[in-house]
Amino acid sequence: MSTKIIQVSLLLFTIFTNIALAIEATPSIQQTAFVDIKVGIELHKLEQSAANIDQSIALASQAIQEMAKNPNITAEQQQKIMNTFEHITLLSENLQTTFLAIPAVIKQSAPPVTSAIDNLFSNIQLTIIIVLVSLLLIITGALIAIYYWVLRPTSLMLLKTTAKVDNMVSALHTTATIVEKNTEQQLLILNANSSKK
């Protein structure tokens, strides 16, 4: 019985050691990702839209310049047209600056998304480890309970029954010896009586 306890203890020690080593090895697993997710936006469509807008602004500014050269327009109207042209040029420059800044903004926003995905994978991995350890503890507890409430009482009952059977065999052997001696004595008495006659 003590060897079984030692074996169960060694088994539990081995299991918990392996779990501890797996948990310690987890950071190195996190450094090499199982799934590499890249987040990006297709910039081709944005660049095409920017080119179309830039072309439209250039055409509008040419049309406004042509209107400003018209001799039928007053100086005040020409000034308003020139102000509109300057605003359109400023809008074009701002639009170009914005579209040039989009890739940098996307690159800047990619690390938080990647770290959020890494955190999600880490949480999933931790949850799986916790579930496995919990299952292992439940199974170990069930095996210990089965041993103490089923196997141990059954083995004790079998040992007691075996001891009682040994006692019965010993008693039967003693009885057989007594009967055999008694039979021998009766035969001697019968032989002695028949020789007296």
N, C-alpha and C positions, 0 to 999 in steps of 0.2 A: 504494500500500500504506500509506503514511503517512497519507493522508486517511482510510482505513478505520479506522486506529487512533485518529485524532482523533475520528471519528464515534462509535466504540464508547466512547471515553473520555467524550465529551459525553453520550451516552446513559446511561452508568453514573452520571455526575455528576447528571444530571437525576433519575434514579430515586432515588438516595440522598438527594438534597435533598427530594424529595417525601415519602419515608419519614420523614426527620427532621422535616419540618413536620407530618406526620400524628401523630408521636409527641408533639411539642410541643403539638399541639391536643387531645390526649387528655384532659388535665385539664378543659378546658371542656366536653367531651362528658360527662364524669362528673358535672359539676355539674347538667346537665339530663338527668335520667334518661329512658331510652327506655321503661322499664317501671316503673311506680310500684306497689309492692306495699304494701298496708296490712294490718297484722296486728291483729286485734281479736277479741274474744269477745262473743258476743251476751249482753248482760246481762239481757235480758228474762226469760229462764228462771230466772236466778239470783235476780232480784228477786221473781219469782212464788214460788219456793221459800222465800225469806226471809219473804215475807208469810204463806205457809202455816204455816211454823214459828212465826212470831210469834203467829199466831192460835191455834195449838195450845197454845203456852205460856200465852197469856192464858186459854184455857179451863181448862187444868190449874191455873193459879193461882186462878181463881175456884172451882174444885171444892175446892181445898185450903182456901181461906178459908171455904167453907161447912162443910167438915169441922171446921175449928177452932172454929166457932161451936156445934157440937153439944154439948148439955149433958151427954151421957153420956161425954164424953172427959175424962180427967184433965188436970191442969195440966201435967204432964210431957209428955203426948202432944200437948197444945196447943202447948207450946214447941217440940217436934220438928217439928210441922207448920208452925209459923211459920218455923223455921230452913230447912225445905225450901222454903217459899214465897220466902224471901229469896234462897236459892240459885237458884231458878228465875228470879226477877227479875234477878239478876246475870247468869245465863246469857243471858237475853233481851237485856240491854243489851250484853253482849259480842258476841252474834250480830249485833245491829244495827250495832255499831261495825265488825265484820269486813266485813259486806256493804257498808257505806259506804266502806270503805278499798279494796275490790276495784278500782273504776275507776282510782284513783290508782296502784295497783300495776301494773295492765295498761298504763297510759300510761308508767309508769317502765320497764317491761320491753320496750316497743315499740322504743325507739331502738337497743338492742343488736341486736335481730333485724334492724332496717332496716340498720344498719351492717354486719352480717354478710352480708346480701343484696347490699349495695353492694360489699363486698369481693369477693364471689363474681363479680359482674359485672365488676369491675375485673380480676380474675384471668383471667376468660374473654377479656376484651378484650386483655389483655397476651399471652395465649397465642396468640390469632389473629394479632396483629401479629408475634410471633416466628416463627410458622409461615410467614406470608407473606414475611417478610424472608428466612427460610431457603430457601424455594422460589425466590425471586428470585436469591439467591446461587448456588443449585444450577444454575438455568437459565443464569445468566451464565457460570458455570464451564464448563458443557457447551458453550455457544456458543464460548467462547474455545478450549476443547480441540478442537472441530471445526475451528475456523479454523486452529490451528497444526498439527494432525495430519492434516487432510484437505484443506482448501481451499488452504492455502499450498503444500504439496508439489505438489498438482495444478497450480496456477498456474505454479509454477516449472518443472514438467515440460512444460507447454504452451509456455512461453517458450523453453525449450531446443529443443523440437521445431520451433517456428516458426523459430528461428535456423538449425537444421540444414536445414529446407526452403528457407530463403532462400539458404543456401550451395549447396544442390543446384541451385536455379534459376539462381544465378550461374554455377555450373560448366557447366550445360546451355547457358546463353547463350554462354559462352566457347567451348564445344565447337561450337555451331552456327555461330559466327562463324568458327572455324578451318575447319570443313567448307565453309562458303560460300566462303572465300578459296581453299581448296584446289581446290574445283570450278572457280572462275574461272581459276585457273592452269592446270588441266588442259585447260579449254576453249581457253585461249590457246595452249597447246602443241599441241593437236590442230589448231587453226586454222592455226598456223604450219607444222606438218608437212603439212597438206593443201595449203597454198599452195606449198610447195617441190616438190611433185610435179607 
